[in-house]
Amino acid sequence: MKLPVIRHIQRNNSTAQIENCIEVLESFSEYNRITEDEMDIIGELITNLCGAVEVHKMIEDGMPERDAANTFAQKVIGSIDR
């Protein structure tokens, strides 16, 4: 997860565009000749895209952009610590 990447994606794309990208990457990840390195990259991309969708939703619910991004980051860090 890279917060600057998530912010960039969130600022420059609609939720629908991001969700379409996630679907394409998930479909691509099912291809049987993907290497482990490629799968790691796809996983990182999907994580950042899902983060951008969550930040979008928080902003739509009225949270300021900076707070939404920080809240998402703390949520991820909190889940890692468990």
N, C-alpha and C positions, 0 to 999 in steps of 0.2 A: 504494500500500500504506500502510495506516495501522494501526500496531500497536495503539493503543487500541481501534480498531474490531474488529480481529481478536480481541483478548482478550475483548471484550464478546460477540461472536458465539460464540466457543468456550465461554465460561462459561455461556451461556444457552440453548444448543441442542445437541442430539445430533449426532453425525456424520451419521446418516441424514437428519435434518432439513436439515442444511447441504447435503448432496449432492443432495437433492431440489430445493432452491432453485437450486443451480447448474444442474441439468437444465432447470428452467423458464426461467431467464435465457438459457441457451444456445439453447433453442427460440425464445424471444422475439427473440433477436438475429438469427435467420434471416428474420424478417419483412422484406419488401422495402421497406417505407416508413419504416424507422427512420432518423432523421437521424444525422449524424456526432456531434453532441453527445450524443444518446441512447446511441449506441454506445460513446462514451468512458465514460459513466456506468456502463453495463452491464459494460464491461471492468473498471472499478475495483471494482465490486461482486463480480464473479466472482473477481478477484484476492484480495480480502479474505476471501471465503468459502473459497477454496482454501487460503489461509494458515491459516484457523481449522481446517480439516480436518487439515492437517499438524501443527499444534500439538496437536490432540487425539491424533493418533497417537503423537507423542513422549511425551505425558503417559501414555498407555496403556502405553508401553514402559518406564515407570518414571522418566522425567525430571521434575523439579519444574516446575511451571507457569511460573514466572519464567524458568528456564533454557530451557525449550522455546520460549517466545516470543522470547527474545533470540537463541537459536540460529537460529530461522527468520529473524529480521530480518537477522542477519549473513550468512546464506545468500543472501538476496535482494540485499543490498548487495554481496556478493562477486561475484554474477553480473552485476551492473550494471557493476562496475569492469572486467570482462573485455573 
